[in-house]
Amino acid sequence: MTTKAHLKWTDNARFLARSGSSPTYVIDSSDESGAVCPMQMLLISAAGCTAIDVIDILAKKRVQLEGFEINITGEEQEGYPQRYTQIVVEYIFYGQNIRNKAVEQAIELSETKYCCVMATLNVKAESSYQILEA
């Protein structure tokens, strides 16, 4: 399966980003701009990926949640490239009689088997580029 995304420069360090039929997102390099920066988007993607997995797995285990949240923190190295050297995911579950074993299994399966974003972050992905002129 191939996934494609498109970015269009608008001004300064601001871009409009879209993939498939998704909504358009504004990406910028500055926290003050009101837009998300690429490294923040990476954390949001990782959190969203594992959240979808965990909710799906727990539903199959018939765990009834009243709420679910994730806090995710990335520690960036100093100097360039300012990549994440550590990512910590905090899973918060709301509800009655939530079985810890089921939750732990769901998180483990997501982080080691199903979450494609975490899997990509945990290995060096091959990249290449092409230069096109319009």
C-alpha positions, 0 to 999 in steps of 0.5 A: 500500500502506498500513502501520499501527501501533498504540501503547498507553501503559503508564506514564511514557513507555513504550509497547507498539508493534505493526504488523500481525502483528509482535511487540510492542515496548517503546518508551521515551524513556530509555536507562536503561529497557531499551527502545528509544527512537523515534530508536533505532528509526528507525536500526534500521529504516534498518539493517534495510531496507538490510540486507534489500536488500543481502543480496537483491541479493548473493544474486541476484549469487551472492555467497556471504557467511559473515556480514554486519553493519551499524553505523549512527550518527545525529548529532542536532542540538542543540535541538528537534526533535532530528532526525538531521542525518547518518546513517552506515552501515558495512557489514561483510561476511564471506566469501571472494572477495567482489567489491567491485564487487558489494557497491558496486552492492548498497549503491548500489541499496539506498540510492538505489532500494530502501530505503524507510526511507532514501528517507523519511528523505531527503525531507520526508514529508507528515504529518497527524493526527486526534484521536479520543476513546474 
